[in-house]
């Protein structure tokens, strides 16, 4: 039995981690600071959402092939 994580699981976790970085650095950080750049805030939200969707799609695709 192979208990090591699959490549899809690793890719999903990396994508989720990247999403968290985008969310924290480009969305939460600027909102909590005094100078808010709304294009950066919205792009950070969009990038984090995209990475989270990629993470979910990798997991769903992996589960559908099992």
PyMOL Python script that loads the backbone (N, CA, C, O; Angstrom):
from pymol import cmd

cmd.read_pdbstr("""\
ATOM      1  N   UNK A   1       0.836  -1.183   0.000  1.00  0.00           N
ATOM      2  CA  UNK A   1       0.000   0.000   0.000  1.00  0.00           C
ATOM      3  C   UNK A   1       0.881   1.247   0.000  1.00  0.00           C
ATOM      4  O   UNK A   1       1.870   1.328   0.730  1.00  0.00           O
ATOM      5  N   UNK A   2       0.518   2.180  -0.801  1.00  0.00           N
ATOM      6  CA  UNK A   2       1.283   3.419  -0.937  1.00  0.00           C
ATOM      7  C   UNK A   2       0.607   4.510  -0.105  1.00  0.00           C
ATOM      8  O   UNK A   2      -0.504   4.939  -0.418  1.00  0.00           O
ATOM      9  N   UNK A   3       1.276   4.947   0.941  1.00  0.00           N
ATOM     10  CA  UNK A   3       0.685   5.960   1.815  1.00  0.00           C
ATOM     11  C   UNK A   3       1.189   7.364   1.512  1.00  0.00           C
ATOM     12  O   UNK A   3       0.785   8.320   2.174  1.00  0.00           O
ATOM     13  N   UNK A   4       2.067   7.505   0.519  1.00  0.00           N
ATOM     14  CA  UNK A   4       2.568   8.836   0.175  1.00  0.00           C
ATOM     15  C   UNK A   4       1.519   9.589  -0.628  1.00  0.00           C
ATOM     16  O   UNK A   4       0.757   8.982  -1.381  1.00  0.00           O
ATOM     17  N   UNK A   5       1.474  10.906  -0.471  1.00  0.00           N
ATOM     18  CA  UNK A   5       0.467  11.691  -1.199  1.00  0.00           C
ATOM     19  C   UNK A   5       0.739  11.688  -2.708  1.00  0.00           C
ATOM     20  O   UNK A   5       1.884  11.615  -3.152  1.00  0.00           O
ATOM     21  N   UNK A   6      -0.332  11.768  -3.465  1.00  0.00           N
ATOM     22  CA  UNK A   6      -0.193  11.781  -4.919  1.00  0.00           C
ATOM     23  C   UNK A   6       0.271  13.154  -5.402  1.00  0.00           C
ATOM     24  O   UNK A   6       0.255  14.135  -4.658  1.00  0.00           O
ATOM     25  N   UNK A   7       0.680  13.194  -6.654  1.00  0.00           N
ATOM     26  CA  UNK A   7       1.121  14.460  -7.238  1.00  0.00           C
ATOM     27  C   UNK A   7      -0.013  15.471  -7.273  1.00  0.00           C
ATOM     28  O   UNK A   7       0.214  16.665  -7.079  1.00  0.00           O
ATOM     29  N   UNK A   8      -1.235  15.002  -7.520  1.00  0.00           N
ATOM     30  CA  UNK A   8      -2.388  15.904  -7.553  1.00  0.00           C
ATOM     31  C   UNK A   8      -2.652  16.510  -6.176  1.00  0.00           C
ATOM     32  O   UNK A   8      -2.988  17.690  -6.070  1.00  0.00           O
ATOM     33  N   UNK A   9      -2.503  15.718  -5.135  1.00  0.00           N
ATOM     34  CA  UNK A   9      -2.700  16.228  -3.783  1.00  0.00           C
ATOM     35  C   UNK A   9      -1.645  17.271  -3.437  1.00  0.00           C
ATOM     36  O   UNK A   9      -1.955  18.298  -2.834  1.00  0.00           O
ATOM     37  N   UNK A  10      -0.410  17.008  -3.815  1.00  0.00           N
ATOM     38  CA  UNK A  10       0.666  17.965  -3.559  1.00  0.00           C
ATOM     39  C   UNK A  10       0.418  19.259  -4.329  1.00  0.00           C
ATOM     40  O   UNK A  10       0.593  20.345  -3.777  1.00  0.00           O
ATOM     41  N   UNK A  11       0.012  19.159  -5.604  1.00  0.00           N
ATOM     42  CA  UNK A  11      -0.301  20.345  -6.402  1.00  0.00           C
ATOM     43  C   UNK A  11      -1.448  21.126  -5.793  1.00  0.00           C
ATOM     44  O   UNK A  11      -1.425  22.357  -5.780  1.00  0.00           O
ATOM     45  N   UNK A  12      -2.438  20.433  -5.295  1.00  0.00           N
ATOM     46  CA  UNK A  12      -3.583  21.091  -4.662  1.00  0.00           C
ATOM     47  C   UNK A  12      -3.153  21.850  -3.412  1.00  0.00           C
ATOM     48  O   UNK A  12      -3.595  22.976  -3.186  1.00  0.00           O
ATOM     49  N   UNK A  13      -2.295  21.241  -2.602  1.00  0.00           N
ATOM     50  CA  UNK A  13      -1.828  21.903  -1.382  1.00  0.00           C
ATOM     51  C   UNK A  13      -0.958  23.115  -1.702  1.00  0.00           C
ATOM     52  O   UNK A  13      -1.056  24.137  -1.022  1.00  0.00           O
ATOM     53  N   UNK A  14      -0.118  23.019  -2.715  1.00  0.00           N
ATOM     54  CA  UNK A  14       0.705  24.154  -3.115  1.00  0.00           C
ATOM     55  C   UNK A  14      -0.174  25.295  -3.607  1.00  0.00           C
ATOM     56  O   UNK A  14       0.055  26.453  -3.256  1.00  0.00           O
ATOM     57  N   UNK A  15      -1.176  24.974  -4.416  1.00  0.00           N
ATOM     58  CA  UNK A  15      -2.091  25.993  -4.922  1.00  0.00           C
ATOM     59  C   UNK A  15      -2.859  26.654  -3.785  1.00  0.00           C
ATOM     60  O   UNK A  15      -3.080  27.865  -3.809  1.00  0.00           O
ATOM     61  N   UNK A  16      -3.267  25.872  -2.792  1.00  0.00           N
ATOM     62  CA  UNK A  16      -3.974  26.420  -1.636  1.00  0.00           C
ATOM     63  C   UNK A  16      -3.075  27.359  -0.838  1.00  0.00           C
ATOM     64  O   UNK A  16      -3.518  28.407  -0.368  1.00  0.00           O
ATOM     65  N   UNK A  17      -1.808  26.971  -0.689  1.00  0.00           N
ATOM     66  CA  UNK A  17      -0.858  27.822   0.033  1.00  0.00           C
ATOM     67  C   UNK A  17      -0.606  29.132  -0.710  1.00  0.00           C
ATOM     68  O   UNK A  17      -0.516  30.192  -0.090  1.00  0.00           O
ATOM     69  N   UNK A  18      -0.492  29.062  -2.025  1.00  0.00           N
ATOM     70  CA  UNK A  18      -0.312  30.284  -2.832  1.00  0.00           C
ATOM     71  C   UNK A  18      -1.530  31.191  -2.682  1.00  0.00           C
ATOM     72  O   UNK A  18      -1.391  32.411  -2.590  1.00  0.00           O
ATOM     73  N   UNK A  19      -2.720  30.600  -2.656  1.00  0.00           N
ATOM     74  CA  UNK A  19      -3.942  31.384  -2.474  1.00  0.00           C
ATOM     75  C   UNK A  19      -3.934  32.105  -1.138  1.00  0.00           C
ATOM     76  O   UNK A  19      -4.356  33.259  -1.055  1.00  0.00           O
ATOM     77  N   UNK A  20      -3.462  31.443  -0.095  1.00  0.00           N
ATOM     78  CA  UNK A  20      -3.407  32.069   1.217  1.00  0.00           C
ATOM     79  C   UNK A  20      -2.426  33.237   1.230  1.00  0.00           C
ATOM     80  O   UNK A  20      -2.675  34.253   1.878  1.00  0.00           O
ATOM     81  N   UNK A  21      -1.320  33.093   0.519  1.00  0.00           N
ATOM     82  CA  UNK A  21      -0.349  34.188   0.443  1.00  0.00           C
ATOM     83  C   UNK A  21      -0.949  35.377  -0.296  1.00  0.00           C
ATOM     84  O   UNK A  21      -0.826  36.514   0.161  1.00  0.00           O
ATOM     85  N   UNK A  22      -1.599  35.129  -1.435  1.00  0.00           N
ATOM     86  CA  UNK A  22      -2.245  36.221  -2.168  1.00  0.00           C
ATOM     87  C   UNK A  22      -3.305  36.895  -1.306  1.00  0.00           C
ATOM     88  O   UNK A  22      -3.408  38.122  -1.286  1.00  0.00           O
ATOM     89  N   UNK A  23      -4.088  36.098  -0.598  1.00  0.00           N
ATOM     90  CA  UNK A  23      -5.154  36.656   0.224  1.00  0.00           C
ATOM     91  C   UNK A  23      -4.590  37.543   1.329  1.00  0.00           C
ATOM     92  O   UNK A  23      -5.092  38.639   1.576  1.00  0.00           O
ATOM     93  N   UNK A  24      -3.552  37.060   1.982  1.00  0.00           N
ATOM     94  CA  UNK A  24      -2.987  37.829   3.097  1.00  0.00           C
ATOM     95  C   UNK A  24      -2.227  39.055   2.624  1.00  0.00           C
ATOM     96  O   UNK A  24      -2.392  40.140   3.180  1.00  0.00           O
ATOM     97  N   UNK A  25      -1.400  38.894   1.606  1.00  0.00           N
ATOM     98  CA  UNK A  25      -0.515  39.998   1.226  1.00  0.00           C
ATOM     99  C   UNK A  25      -1.171  41.023   0.315  1.00  0.00           C
ATOM    100  O   UNK A  25      -0.814  42.200   0.356  1.00  0.00           O
ATOM    101  N   UNK A  26      -2.123  40.598  -0.505  1.00  0.00           N
ATOM    102  CA  UNK A  26      -2.704  41.539  -1.461  1.00  0.00           C
ATOM    103  C   UNK A  26      -4.136  41.934  -1.130  1.00  0.00           C
ATOM    104  O   UNK A  26      -4.667  42.872  -1.725  1.00  0.00           O
ATOM    105  N   UNK A  27      -4.770  41.238  -0.196  1.00  0.00           N
ATOM    106  CA  UNK A  27      -6.148  41.591   0.157  1.00  0.00           C
ATOM    107  C   UNK A  27      -6.237  42.099   1.589  1.00  0.00           C
ATOM    108  O   UNK A  27      -6.666  43.229   1.821  1.00  0.00           O
ATOM    109  N   UNK A  28      -5.839  41.281   2.544  1.00  0.00           N
ATOM    110  CA  UNK A  28      -5.964  41.669   3.951  1.00  0.00           C
ATOM    111  C   UNK A  28      -4.962  42.761   4.308  1.00  0.00           C
ATOM    112  O   UNK A  28      -5.314  43.720   4.995  1.00  0.00           O
ATOM    113  N   UNK A  29      -3.719  42.629   3.853  1.00  0.00           N
ATOM    114  CA  UNK A  29      -2.683  43.612   4.173  1.00  0.00           C
ATOM    115  C   UNK A  29      -3.046  45.029   3.773  1.00  0.00           C
ATOM    116  O   UNK A  29      -3.006  45.928   4.614  1.00  0.00           O
ATOM    117  N   UNK A  30      -3.401  45.260   2.505  1.00  0.00           N
ATOM    118  CA  UNK A  30      -3.752  46.621   2.110  1.00  0.00           C
ATOM    119  C   UNK A  30      -5.015  47.165   2.801  1.00  0.00           C
ATOM    120  O   UNK A  30      -5.109  48.365   3.062  1.00  0.00           O
ATOM    121  N   UNK A  31      -5.967  46.297   3.090  1.00  0.00           N
ATOM    122  CA  UNK A  31      -7.186  46.770   3.753  1.00  0.00           C
ATOM    123  C   UNK A  31      -6.890  47.227   5.174  1.00  0.00           C
ATOM    124  O   UNK A  31      -7.487  48.193   5.650  1.00  0.00           O
ATOM    125  N   UNK A  32      -5.982  46.548   5.854  1.00  0.00           N
ATOM    126  CA  UNK A  32      -5.669  46.916   7.231  1.00  0.00           C
ATOM    127  C   UNK A  32      -4.678  48.067   7.329  1.00  0.00           C
ATOM    128  O   UNK A  32      -4.485  48.623   8.410  1.00  0.00           O
ATOM    129  N   UNK A  33      -4.055  48.428   6.228  1.00  0.00           N
ATOM    130  CA  UNK A  33      -3.125  49.560   6.262  1.00  0.00           C
ATOM    131  C   UNK A  33      -3.878  50.867   6.013  1.00  0.00           C
ATOM    132  O   UNK A  33      -5.070  50.863   5.705  1.00  0.00           O
ATOM    133  N   UNK A  34      -3.175  51.965   6.151  1.00  0.00           N
ATOM    134  CA  UNK A  34      -3.808  53.273   5.964  1.00  0.00           C
ATOM    135  C   UNK A  34      -4.053  53.606   4.502  1.00  0.00           C
ATOM    136  O   UNK A  34      -5.048  54.254   4.178  1.00  0.00           O
ATOM    137  N   UNK A  35      -3.176  53.181   3.623  1.00  0.00           N
ATOM    138  CA  UNK A  35      -3.299  53.504   2.196  1.00  0.00           C
ATOM    139  C   UNK A  35      -3.806  52.272   1.444  1.00  0.00           C
ATOM    140  O   UNK A  35      -3.093  51.280   1.295  1.00  0.00           O
ATOM    141  N   UNK A  36      -5.047  52.358   0.978  1.00  0.00           N
ATOM    142  CA  UNK A  36      -5.658  51.238   0.272  1.00  0.00           C
ATOM    143  C   UNK A  36      -5.616  51.515  -1.222  1.00  0.00           C
ATOM    144  O   UNK A  36      -6.096  52.547  -1.691  1.00  0.00           O
ATOM    145  N   UNK A  37      -5.039  50.585  -1.955  1.00  0.00           N
ATOM    146  CA  UNK A  37      -5.067  50.637  -3.414  1.00  0.00           C
ATOM    147  C   UNK A  37      -6.092  49.593  -3.873  1.00  0.00           C
ATOM    148  O   UNK A  37      -5.811  48.394  -3.869  1.00  0.00           O
ATOM    149  N   UNK A  38      -7.264  50.053  -4.262  1.00  0.00           N
ATOM    150  CA  UNK A  38      -8.357  49.137  -4.587  1.00  0.00           C
ATOM    151  C   UNK A  38      -8.051  48.198  -5.747  1.00  0.00           C
ATOM    152  O   UNK A  38      -8.488  47.048  -5.703  1.00  0.00           O
ATOM    153  N   UNK A  39      -7.330  48.618  -6.777  1.00  0.00           N
ATOM    154  CA  UNK A  39      -6.986  47.638  -7.829  1.00  0.00           C
ATOM    155  C   UNK A  39      -6.147  46.479  -7.288  1.00  0.00           C
ATOM    156  O   UNK A  39      -6.331  45.336  -7.705  1.00  0.00           O
ATOM    157  N   UNK A  40      -5.234  46.763  -6.371  1.00  0.00           N
ATOM    158  CA  UNK A  40      -4.419  45.692  -5.782  1.00  0.00           C
ATOM    159  C   UNK A  40      -5.273  44.806  -4.893  1.00  0.00           C
ATOM    160  O   UNK A  40      -5.109  43.586  -4.893  1.00  0.00           O
ATOM    161  N   UNK A  41      -6.178  45.401  -4.139  1.00  0.00           N
ATOM    162  CA  UNK A  41      -7.060  44.622  -3.269  1.00  0.00           C
ATOM    163  C   UNK A  41      -7.924  43.677  -4.092  1.00  0.00           C
ATOM    164  O   UNK A  41      -8.033  42.495  -3.766  1.00  0.00           O
ATOM    165  N   UNK A  42      -8.534  44.182  -5.148  1.00  0.00           N
ATOM    166  CA  UNK A  42      -9.398  43.340  -5.974  1.00  0.00           C
ATOM    167  C   UNK A  42      -8.611  42.297  -6.757  1.00  0.00           C
ATOM    168  O   UNK A  42      -9.091  41.181  -6.953  1.00  0.00           O
ATOM    169  N   UNK A  43      -7.410  42.647  -7.204  1.00  0.00           N
ATOM    170  CA  UNK A  43      -6.601  41.652  -7.909  1.00  0.00           C
ATOM    171  C   UNK A  43      -6.124  40.573  -6.927  1.00  0.00           C
ATOM    172  O   UNK A  43      -6.046  39.401  -7.296  1.00  0.00           O
ATOM    173  N   UNK A  44      -5.810  40.949  -5.699  1.00  0.00           N
ATOM    174  CA  UNK A  44      -5.449  39.954  -4.688  1.00  0.00           C
ATOM    175  C   UNK A  44      -6.588  39.007  -4.384  1.00  0.00           C
ATOM    176  O   UNK A  44      -6.380  37.803  -4.230  1.00  0.00           O
ATOM    177  N   UNK A  45      -7.786  39.543  -4.298  1.00  0.00           N
ATOM    178  CA  UNK A  45      -8.953  38.697  -4.070  1.00  0.00           C
ATOM    179  C   UNK A  45      -9.183  37.764  -5.258  1.00  0.00           C
ATOM    180  O   UNK A  45      -9.481  36.583  -5.074  1.00  0.00           O
ATOM    181  N   UNK A  46      -9.047  38.286  -6.463  1.00  0.00           N
ATOM    182  CA  UNK A  46      -9.243  37.467  -7.661  1.00  0.00           C
ATOM    183  C   UNK A  46      -8.168  36.377  -7.780  1.00  0.00           C
ATOM    184  O   UNK A  46      -8.476  35.235  -8.118  1.00  0.00           O
ATOM    185  N   UNK A  47      -6.918  36.731  -7.504  1.00  0.00           N
ATOM    186  CA  UNK A  47      -5.846  35.737  -7.582  1.00  0.00           C
ATOM    187  C   UNK A  47      -6.013  34.643  -6.528  1.00  0.00           C
ATOM    188  O   UNK A  47      -5.821  33.462  -6.819  1.00  0.00           O
ATOM    189  N   UNK A  48      -6.365  35.031  -5.320  1.00  0.00           N
ATOM    190  CA  UNK A  48      -6.548  34.021  -4.279  1.00  0.00           C
ATOM    191  C   UNK A  48      -7.735  33.118  -4.601  1.00  0.00           C
ATOM    192  O   UNK A  48      -7.661  31.905  -4.405  1.00  0.00           O
ATOM    193  N   UNK A  49      -8.818  33.693  -5.088  1.00  0.00           N
ATOM    194  CA  UNK A  49      -9.986  32.901  -5.466  1.00  0.00           C
ATOM    195  C   UNK A  49      -9.643  31.939  -6.603  1.00  0.00           C
ATOM    196  O   UNK A  49     -10.078  30.788  -6.592  1.00  0.00           O
ATOM    197  N   UNK A  50      -8.873  32.399  -7.575  1.00  0.00           N
ATOM    198  CA  UNK A  50      -8.465  31.546  -8.693  1.00  0.00           C
ATOM    199  C   UNK A  50      -7.611  30.374  -8.219  1.00  0.00           C
ATOM    200  O   UNK A  50      -7.799  29.242  -8.666  1.00  0.00           O
ATOM    201  N   UNK A  51      -6.690  30.642  -7.330  1.00  0.00           N
ATOM    202  CA  UNK A  51      -5.834  29.564  -6.809  1.00  0.00           C
ATOM    203  C   UNK A  51      -6.630  28.579  -5.965  1.00  0.00           C
ATOM    204  O   UNK A  51      -6.368  27.378  -6.011  1.00  0.00           O
ATOM    205  N   UNK A  52      -7.595  29.065  -5.198  1.00  0.00           N
ATOM    206  CA  UNK A  52      -8.437  28.155  -4.426  1.00  0.00           C
ATOM    207  C   UNK A  52      -9.279  27.287  -5.354  1.00  0.00           C
ATOM    208  O   UNK A  52      -9.449  26.094  -5.101  1.00  0.00           O
ATOM    209  N   UNK A  53      -9.809  27.876  -6.428  1.00  0.00           N
ATOM    210  CA  UNK A  53     -10.570  27.081  -7.392  1.00  0.00           C
ATOM    211  C   UNK A  53      -9.692  26.029  -8.052  1.00  0.00           C
ATOM    212  O   UNK A  53     -10.122  24.891  -8.240  1.00  0.00           O
ATOM    213  N   UNK A  54      -8.463  26.400  -8.405  1.00  0.00           N
ATOM    214  CA  UNK A  54      -7.533  25.433  -8.980  1.00  0.00           C
ATOM    215  C   UNK A  54      -7.283  24.297  -7.992  1.00  0.00           C
ATOM    216  O   UNK A  54      -7.252  23.130  -8.381  1.00  0.00           O
ATOM    217  N   UNK A  55      -7.110  24.628  -6.743  1.00  0.00           N
ATOM    218  CA  UNK A  55      -6.882  23.619  -5.714  1.00  0.00           C
ATOM    219  C   UNK A  55      -8.066  22.661  -5.621  1.00  0.00           C
ATOM    220  O   UNK A  55      -7.882  21.446  -5.545  1.00  0.00           O
ATOM    221  N   UNK A  56      -9.256  23.197  -5.627  1.00  0.00           N
ATOM    222  CA  UNK A  56     -10.456  22.358  -5.555  1.00  0.00           C
ATOM    223  C   UNK A  56     -10.626  21.513  -6.802  1.00  0.00           C
ATOM    224  O   UNK A  56     -10.992  20.341  -6.710  1.00  0.00           O
ATOM    225  N   UNK A  57     -10.369  22.086  -7.961  1.00  0.00           N
ATOM    226  CA  UNK A  57     -10.558  21.335  -9.202  1.00  0.00           C
ATOM    227  C   UNK A  57      -9.580  20.174  -9.304  1.00  0.00           C
ATOM    228  O   UNK A  57      -9.926  19.119  -9.834  1.00  0.00           O
ATOM    229  N   UNK A  58      -8.367  20.356  -8.805  1.00  0.00           N
ATOM    230  CA  UNK A  58      -7.387  19.264  -8.814  1.00  0.00           C
ATOM    231  C   UNK A  58      -7.867  18.131  -7.922  1.00  0.00           C
ATOM    232  O   UNK A  58      -7.759  16.963  -8.298  1.00  0.00           O
ATOM    233  N   UNK A  59      -8.392  18.453  -6.755  1.00  0.00           N
ATOM    234  CA  UNK A  59      -8.879  17.428  -5.827  1.00  0.00           C
ATOM    235  C   UNK A  59     -10.091  16.714  -6.412  1.00  0.00           C
ATOM    236  O   UNK A  59     -10.179  15.488  -6.339  1.00  0.00           O
ATOM    237  N   UNK A  60     -11.021  17.461  -6.988  1.00  0.00           N
ATOM    238  CA  UNK A  60     -12.226  16.860  -7.557  1.00  0.00           C
ATOM    239  C   UNK A  60     -11.857  15.967  -8.737  1.00  0.00           C
ATOM    240  O   UNK A  60     -12.399  14.871  -8.883  1.00  0.00           O
ATOM    241  N   UNK A  61     -10.941  16.432  -9.573  1.00  0.00           N
ATOM    242  CA  UNK A  61     -10.533  15.634 -10.729  1.00  0.00           C
ATOM    243  C   UNK A  61      -9.852  14.349 -10.265  1.00  0.00           C
ATOM    244  O   UNK A  61     -10.075  13.286 -10.844  1.00  0.00           O
ATOM    245  N   UNK A  62      -9.023  14.442  -9.222  1.00  0.00           N
ATOM    246  CA  UNK A  62      -8.346  13.249  -8.703  1.00  0.00           C
ATOM    247  C   UNK A  62      -9.361  12.254  -8.152  1.00  0.00           C
ATOM    248  O   UNK A  62      -9.242  11.050  -8.379  1.00  0.00           O
ATOM    249  N   UNK A  63     -10.353  12.754  -7.434  1.00  0.00           N
ATOM    250  CA  UNK A  63     -11.359  11.866  -6.844  1.00  0.00           C
ATOM    251  C   UNK A  63     -12.234  11.221  -7.917  1.00  0.00           C
ATOM    252  O   UNK A  63     -12.706  10.100  -7.727  1.00  0.00           O
ATOM    253  N   UNK A  64     -12.458  11.900  -9.034  1.00  0.00           N
ATOM    254  CA  UNK A  64     -13.306  11.332 -10.078  1.00  0.00           C
ATOM    255  C   UNK A  64     -12.600  10.206 -10.830  1.00  0.00           C
ATOM    256  O   UNK A  64     -13.258   9.360 -11.435  1.00  0.00           O
ATOM    257  N   UNK A  65     -11.269  10.188 -10.799  1.00  0.00           N
ATOM    258  CA  UNK A  65     -10.525   9.132 -11.484  1.00  0.00           C
ATOM    259  C   UNK A  65     -10.312   7.904 -10.604  1.00  0.00           C
ATOM    260  O   UNK A  65      -9.840   6.878 -11.094  1.00  0.00           O
ATOM    261  N   UNK A  66     -10.644   7.982  -9.338  1.00  0.00           N
ATOM    262  CA  UNK A  66     -10.452   6.831  -8.442  1.00  0.00           C
ATOM    263  C   UNK A  66     -11.494   5.788  -8.658  1.00  0.00           C
ATOM    264  O   UNK A  66     -11.482   4.755  -7.989  1.00  0.00           O
TER     265      UNK A  66
END
""", "prot")
cmd.dss("prot")
cmd.show_as("cartoon", "prot")
cmd.util.cbc("prot")
cmd.orient("prot")
